[in-house]
């Protein structure tokens, strides 16, 4: 048996928005700034492994609670005690006429376990809201007040806490359906557990499942960003001169922007948002001239050359000087492999450096400043989507961050590695690849640091 939660409140306080964020879905109900958007009752389930833990029921908003309070104390209903007035009222002509929307709420009160009363704390606790609380209290069901739009400071917060405490409603939960924080949702479920102790384990299972899902999304998101940075760092374009022609720069820049857009699309799909939810400003791209670093020990090691001894290190440097300055033929690649005791394939890795030197061709790549911007934009996108409520109606403008972060210095050696491997642009590295893992570790630490 699932826990039945009835979501109620004044018109346009964010009831449907709350349910959307709890569900992690944008397609539930209608959300609008227009008052009275929800006109009917709709229920939806939250399941874990085919077991329903919670049933949420959305309702229309109260529109005339002051008038309804007067009717409740009129000659027709004042003699009824507690919840006894609900059925006679719902059978009366009042429920068919001017209080049709309110009657849809009242009909649900007798069959729910807990009432979630959604409050827009941007509004002062006016008399109509207090009448709503009194009407709901007559159903003799536990009420959890939800302080919506709590991500920004409100001058009315203390006043709301005071009037709720006067009505013995102390288990108040701050929950912003637009700017989402999982800890707030966790406190909501903990309040439900305290009211429904027989469902404690089931709710605990739900909370654990939600925490695991959030962590999995974060891990997947940083993996996607690490892959973007590797592909961007390893990207290059052959050109006839340096600086390149405008047309050549444009081709290269478009390639990088397409990589970023692919990442954004993946990220939105991961967090179940729409393309319009994240608007990406054009990335300012600066290119650099790619050069193969044939003295870099890790690069040589990956090519099968062990420069652990001073003799081999000297041979590698000597061969590098030969290649870079002697004006040799492309066949020299074979000789280099022989000098260093490596395979023919080793020499092939020098082919592009030789070609660039001997034919006066050049390769464009990204400079560190652009890779830094790409990294910071990618992290900003993750941070926003991880805390974006599924009821948010405003597009987020992803702009270029204005300042650097200390962790970028930790990223630069990995970007340098990627630049020495142009084949990484075309091939997706396995999850176990050390460069991919190292970049992801740095990104995860940066996200954790920013959270605190």
Secondary structure, 3 states (H helix, E strand, C coil): CCEEEEEEEECCCCHHHHHHHHHCCCCCCCCCCCCCCCCCCEEEEEEECCEEEEEEEECCCECCHHHHHHHHCCCCCCCCCHHHHHHHHHCCHHHCCCCHHHHHHHHHHCCCCEEEEEEECCCCCCHHHHHHHHHHHCCCCEEEEEEECCCCCCCCHHHHHHHHHHCCCCCCEECCCCECCHHHHHHHHHHHHHHCHHHHHHHHHHHHHHHHHHHHHHHHHHHHHHHHHHHHHHCCEEECCCCCCHHHHHHHHHHHHHHHHHHHHHHHHHHCCCHHHEEECCCCCCEEECCCCCCCHHHHHHCCCCCCCHHHHHHHHHHHHHHHHCCCCCCHHHHHHHHCCCCHHHHHCCHHHHHHHHHCCEEEEECHHHHHHHHHHHHHHHHHHHCECCCCCCCEEECCCCCCCCCHHHHHHHHHHHHCCHHHHCCCCCCCCHHHHHHHHHHHHHHHHHHC
